[in-house]
């Protein structure tokens, strides 16, 4: 009790504080504590179901379980990412006329979730009942963030549209990176030049191995499904997904090229397994997708990640970045862990069979790497 099983900056301290002061307690009994609560936050997973549709069976089950125990006039707040219309499904599952259900999507990023929670850009509240919206917004008052009060369907759409827009921005910059490679431009400068325009904004313009994680792939697929079910063909988002799948393939193609055209029976090093830095989450990680495709080509993939120690299906996982590079024909950098910048690349090169680096996060200095005798390719850099 009291330990945090995931890597999340600041969470362990917060947990300790909450447990110590008695403000926080845990139970595996869903009915526990519910009868005296003014607000009940539902923060359950909504995994990807068939055809990319979001599976809301967990939230329905929880609502059915807590319904009979709720205090009169309690407010059930849904924080889970659910398809448009789910607020009403939760209402039905609760079976309580006197209890209001409010949609209150979260916009936290893994790795900075505590910081994002305490300093939100905005609070979105979707409620049919104005008094409930006011009661909920009072909880967030001291955070000083703008509060948008709207109806539940709009709040639910805001969540999906935000993630889908960010994924679109990433696929766009990855596509621009591909263009830069053929026209001889530098995507890092292009992104810089674009980002000065506040209408574009400078964040989320770093090209990479493709976007992944437990949110973007699931939410983009779900939004495409929601649109389809409602009779709208969200062709733009389908293109965003296609570009992303192509991005994994582009990294694999670079690796194959730099490895001399053949990886069958050869060792390839993979630095970074998580879907991004500052987390230990490997769900839908582009790194794993790239590793899978390299293995399909016959490569033996040797991985290192500061937060991943496990055995991983089909991958050799080693305890330090140098060990991953022994006798490899190429090194792929898939996650932007800061420590990768400061390693001894003379030593790295000395261990490799071929001094070839595919830097899918543009972490290293191309000129310095080439001077050190590496064949080096980043993303969108000539
Ligand atoms: C994302 C959203 O950013 C959060 O606002 C949202 O609350 C969350 O999903 C969610 O729905 O729960 P997260 O999944 O933690 O948060 O990850 P991001 O930081 O958004 O990164 C997503 C992917 O984009 C990662 O694979 C990352 O490496 C990639 N990325 C991000 C880039 O390739 N380049 C960038 O410039 C930024």
Boltz pocket constraint, residues with backbone or C-beta under 6 A from the ligand:
constraints:
  - pocket:
      binder: B
      contacts: [[A, 81], [A, 106], [A, 107], [A, 108], [A, 109], [A, 110], [A, 111], [A, 163], [A, 166], [A, 170], [A, 203], [A, 204], [A, 205], [A, 206], [A, 207], [A, 208], [A, 209], [A, 210], [A, 211], [A, 212], [A, 213], [A, 214], [A, 215], [A, 216], [A, 219], [A, 275], [A, 276], [A, 277]]
      max_distance: 6.0
